[in-house]
Amino acid sequence: QMASRGSTWTASRLAKAAGGLQARLVQEWLAQQAAAGLLDFDPTKGTFSLSSACVPLLAEPLSGSFFAPYATLMLACWKRIPTMMDAFRGQCLAPSYDEAGEDLADAMARLHVPEVKFNFIPKVLPLIQDGSLLQRLNSENLLCADVGASGADCTMEMALQFPKATFHAYEVADPALDRARENVKRRGLQNLKIIDAKIHPLGKAISSGQVKQRYDFVMCYDVLHDLAHPEQLIEEVREVLAPGGVWVIVDIASNGEMAENVRNHQKAATYYGISVCVCLPSGLSADGGRGLGTLGFPPEVAEPMFRGNGFSKIRSFQMPSLEKNQVYEVQI
């Protein structure tokens, strides 16, 4: 509401609108935000408004610069500081996503759902397999897997958009699985199933009888660079992808080498910060982990991995209207 053009707020009005908060505490917080330049303050009227420069950062989920969910992400990171310090000292492995708790799944949902709903579905899917994947999702009962689905918030968007298709959401982190199961129960979706990948790994889906047929479509959204052993997942997808099927990976666009990112990547400072706190620890949370990091999966790294594990058709491009994301279209 503060982002609405011309919208101004007193501390008492905001406190009431936010559910009956203590107005004096809200006033002090507003003063701090104004002093930091995030809010504009009118001393004559005693009102605050969100500065125009901060609207895309804090109030527009589709701006491509929306950073509000990172506040929740920082809570998840804070909980892991003792383990992170031990990992820096070489006294233990780095903490996994599981150790970040439910805050991480919540932050990922708030970051990714708008992207999937307003960019991935309408702007990326029409480009995959020259549009045939989108046509089949709309008309056929395709079997689809979302691997590394976190709380399945993005999978739900896909299941709602394509009710004729069947979706399996694979995840290993227990807090995310709890969120995913609650999401499915709350929405009552019949075409979405949650799978604990610790118990039923994707690569054994066919041999174990967990899945009766191979997957027509597999998606991984912001997952590969986080994995300790990405080659293992690539092998698993190769095992379960149907002939003519397609795997679509969305990852963070990178300039490649660290020196090139430091010099020329506009968001390098932010992404390296996120990497130290979240992505790199995940990639080092198992023995022999690759530790790719947030900016560690550019085409020159990704494509040899795909080809070395049985995929021959690979196309990469930046996501239309959201160039911070790199898209890989991968087929056998």
C-alpha positions in Angstrom: 0.0 0.0 0.0 2.9 2.4 0.7 4.0 1.9 -2.9 0.8 3.4 -4.3 1.4 6.7 -6.0 0.9 9.6 -3.6 0.4 7.3 -0.7 1.5 8.9 2.6 1.4 7.4 6.1 1.6 8.5 9.7 3.1 6.1 12.2 -0.3 5.6 13.8 -2.1 4.9 10.5 0.6 2.4 9.5 0.5 0.7 12.9 -3.3 0.2 12.6 -3.1 -1.0 9.0 -0.4 -3.5 9.9 -2.7 -5.2 12.4 -2.6 -3.1 15.5 1.1 -2.6 16.1 2.5 -0.3 18.8 2.6 3.1 17.2 5.6 4.5 19.0 7.7 1.5 18.0 6.5 1.9 14.4 7.4 5.6 14.5 11.0 4.9 15.5 11.3 2.3 12.8 9.9 4.7 10.2 12.4 7.3 11.3 15.3 4.9 10.9 14.1 4.0 7.4 13.8 7.6 6.4 17.2 8.4 7.8 18.6 5.5 5.6 16.9 7.0 2.5 14.4 4.2 2.0 11.4 6.4 2.9 10.6 10.1 2.2 9.6 12.1 5.2 7.4 15.2 5.2 8.2 17.1 8.5 5.3 19.5 8.1 2.7 16.8 7.9 4.6 14.1 9.8 4.0 11.6 7.1 6.2 8.9 5.4 6.1 7.5 1.9 8.2 4.9 0.1 10.8 6.6 -2.1 10.4 6.1 -5.8 13.9 4.5 -6.0 12.9 1.8 -3.5 9.5 0.9 -5.0 11.0 -1.8 -7.4 13.2 -3.1 -4.7 10.6 -3.5 -1.9 7.2 -3.4 -3.5 7.3 -4.8 -7.0 7.8 -8.6 -7.2 8.1 -8.5 -11.0 10.6 -5.7 -11.2 13.6 -8.0 -11.6 15.1 -6.1 -8.6 12.7 -7.3 -5.9 14.8 -7.9 -2.8 12.2 -7.8 0.0 12.3 -11.7 0.5 16.0 -11.5 1.2 15.1 -10.2 4.7 13.6 -13.6 5.4 16.6 -15.2 3.8 18.9 -13.4 6.2 16.9 -14.9 9.1 17.7 -18.3 7.7 21.3 -17.4 7.4 21.5 -16.0 11.0 20.4 -19.3 12.4 23.4 -21.1 10.8 26.1 -18.7 11.8 27.7 -21.0 14.4 27.9 -23.8 11.9 29.2 -21.5 9.2 32.0 -20.2 11.4 33.0 -23.8 12.2 32.9 -24.6 8.4 35.1 -21.5 7.7 37.6 -22.9 10.2 37.5 -26.3 8.5 36.0 -28.0 11.5 32.9 -29.4 9.8 31.1 -29.5 6.4 29.2 -26.4 5.5 25.5 -26.4 6.5 22.9 -27.7 4.1 19.6 -26.2 3.1 17.8 -28.4 5.6 19.6 -26.6 8.4 18.2 -23.2 7.2 14.7 -24.1 8.3 11.3 -22.9 7.0 12.5 -19.3 6.5 14.5 -20.4 3.5 11.6 -22.1 1.8 9.4 -19.1 2.5 12.0 -16.7 1.0 12.5 -18.9 -2.1 8.7 -19.0 -2.7 8.4 -15.2 -2.5 11.3 -14.8 -4.9 10.4 -17.5 -7.4 6.6 -17.7 -7.6 6.2 -14.3 -9.4 9.0 -15.3 -11.8 7.4 -18.6 -12.6 3.9 -17.2 -12.9 4.7 -14.1 -15.0 8.0 -15.0 -16.8 8.7 -18.7 -16.9 5.2 -19.9 -17.9 4.2 -17.2 -20.4 7.7 -16.2 -21.8 9.9 -19.3 -21.5 7.7 -22.3 -22.1 6.5 -21.0 -25.5 10.2 -21.1 -26.6 10.8 -24.7 -25.5 10.8 -27.4 -28.3 9.6 -24.7 -30.6 6.3 -24.3 -28.7 5.4 -28.0 -28.7 6.0 -28.5 -25.0 3.5 -25.8 -24.1 1.0 -27.2 -26.6 1.3 -30.7 -25.0 1.1 -29.3 -21.4 -2.2 -27.8 -22.4 -3.7 -30.8 -24.2 -2.1 -34.0 -22.9 -1.6 -35.8 -19.5 2.1 -35.3 -19.5 4.1 -36.6 -16.5 6.3 -33.8 -15.2 8.9 -33.5 -12.4 10.0 -30.4 -10.5 13.3 -31.4 -8.9 14.6 -29.3 -6.0 11.0 -28.0 -5.6 11.5 -26.5 -2.1 8.0 -25.9 -0.7 6.4 -26.8 -4.1 5.0 -23.2 -4.4 6.3 -23.0 -8.0 5.1 -26.5 -8.8 1.6 -25.5 -7.6 1.6 -22.6 -10.1 2.5 -25.1 -12.9 -0.2 -27.6 -11.7 -2.8 -24.9 -11.6 -1.9 -23.6 -15.0 -1.8 -27.1 -16.6 -4.5 -29.2 -15.0 -4.3 -32.0 -17.5 -0.7 -32.7 -16.7 0.6 -34.6 -13.6 3.4 -33.0 -11.5 5.8 -34.7 -9.0 7.7 -32.3 -6.7 11.0 -33.8 -5.5 12.7 -32.3 -2.4 15.2 -33.4 0.3 15.0 -30.6 2.9 12.5 -31.6 5.6 11.2 -28.0 6.4 10.5 -27.5 2.7 8.8 -30.9 2.4 6.5 -29.9 5.3 5.6 -26.7 3.6 5.0 -28.6 0.3 2.6 -31.1 1.9 0.7 -28.3 3.6 0.5 -26.4 0.3 -1.0 -29.3 -1.5 -3.4 -30.1 1.3 -4.5 -26.4 1.5 -5.1 -26.1 -2.3 -6.6 -29.6 -2.8 -4.6 -30.2 -5.9 -5.1 -33.7 -7.4 -2.5 -33.4 -10.1 0.5 -32.7 -7.8 2.3 -35.2 -5.6 5.1 -34.5 -3.2 8.1 -36.9 -3.1 10.8 -37.1 -0.5 13.9 -37.5 -2.6 15.8 -38.8 0.3 13.5 -41.9 0.4 12.7 -42.0 -3.3 15.5 -40.5 -5.3 14.7 -39.3 -8.8 17.2 -41.7 -10.4 15.5 -44.8 -8.9 11.9 -43.6 -9.7 11.5 -46.1 -12.5 13.4 -49.1 -11.1 11.7 -48.8 -7.7 8.2 -48.6 -9.2 7.6 -45.2 -7.7 6.8 -44.0 -11.2 5.3 -46.2 -13.9 6.6 -44.2 -16.9 9.4 -41.8 -17.7 9.0 -38.1 -17.4 8.0 -36.0 -20.4 9.2 -32.8 -18.8 11.6 -32.1 -16.0 12.3 -28.6 -14.5 14.8 -27.3 -12.1 14.4 -23.7 -10.9 17.4 -22.2 -9.3 18.8 -25.6 -8.2 21.9 -26.8 -10.0 24.4 -24.3 -8.7 23.4 -25.3 -5.1 24.1 -29.0 -5.4 27.2 -30.6 -3.9 27.2 -33.1 -6.8 25.3 -31.7 -9.8 26.6 -34.4 -12.1 24.7 -36.9 -10.0 21.4 -35.1 -10.6 22.2 -34.8 -14.3 22.7 -38.6 -14.5 19.4 -39.2 -12.6 17.5 -37.0 -15.0 19.0 -38.8 -17.9 17.8 -42.1 -16.5 14.1 -41.0 -16.1 13.6 -38.6 -19.1 11.3 -40.0 -21.8 12.4 -40.2 -25.4 11.4 -36.8 -26.9 11.2 -35.4 -23.4 12.9 -32.1 -22.3 14.6 -30.9 -19.2 14.4 -27.1 -18.6 16.9 -25.6 -16.1 16.7 -22.0 -14.8 19.8 -20.8 -13.0 21.5 -17.5 -12.2 23.1 -15.8 -15.2 26.9 -15.5 -14.8 29.7 -13.9 -16.8 31.8 -17.0 -16.1 35.1 -16.5 -14.4 35.2 -14.7 -11.1 37.3 -11.9 -12.5 34.8 -11.2 -15.2 31.9 -11.2 -12.7 33.7 -8.9 -10.3 34.5 -6.4 -13.1 31.3 -6.5 -15.1 28.4 -8.3 -13.4 26.0 -5.6 -12.2 24.8 -7.7 -9.3 28.0 -9.5 -8.4 28.3 -8.0 -4.9 24.8 -9.1 -4.1 25.2 -12.6 -5.6 28.5 -13.3 -4.0 27.0 -12.2 -0.6 24.1 -14.6 -1.1 26.5 -17.3 -2.2 28.6 -17.1 1.0 25.5 -17.3 3.1 23.4 -19.8 1.3 24.4 -21.3 -2.1 28.1 -22.1 -1.6 27.5 -23.8 1.8 24.9 -26.0 0.2 27.4 -26.9 -2.5 30.0 -27.8 0.1 27.6 -29.6 2.5 28.7 -33.1 1.4 32.1 -34.7 1.1 33.8 -33.8 -2.2 31.2 -31.1 -3.0 31.8 -29.1 -6.1 31.0 -25.8 -4.4 29.9 -24.0 -7.5 28.3 -21.0 -5.8 25.6 -18.7 -7.0 27.5 -17.5 -10.1 29.1 -20.9 -10.7 26.8 -22.4 -13.4 27.4 -20.4 -16.6 27.1 -22.2 -20.0 30.8 -23.0 -20.2 30.4 -25.0 -17.0 26.9 -26.3 -17.5 27.1 -27.5 -21.1 30.1 -29.9 -20.7 28.3 -31.4 -17.7 25.2 -32.1 -19.8 27.1 -33.5 -22.7 29.3 -35.6 -20.5 26.3 -37.3 -19.0 24.4 -38.3 -22.2 22.6 -35.1 -23.3 23.3 -34.1 -26.9 20.8 -31.3 -27.6 21.5 -28.2 -25.5 20.4 -24.6 -25.9 20.9 -21.8 -23.5 19.5 -18.3 -23.4 18.7 -15.6 -21.0 15.1 -15.4 -19.7 13.1 -12.9 -21.6 12.4 -9.8 -19.5 14.3 -11.2 -16.6 17.9 -11.4 -17.8 19.2 -12.3 -14.3 18.2 -15.9 -15.1 19.9 -18.3 -17.6 17.7 -20.9 -19.2 19.0 -24.3 -20.4 16.8 -26.4 -22.7 18.3 -29.9 -22.6 17.4 -33.1 -24.4 18.9 -36.5 -25.0 
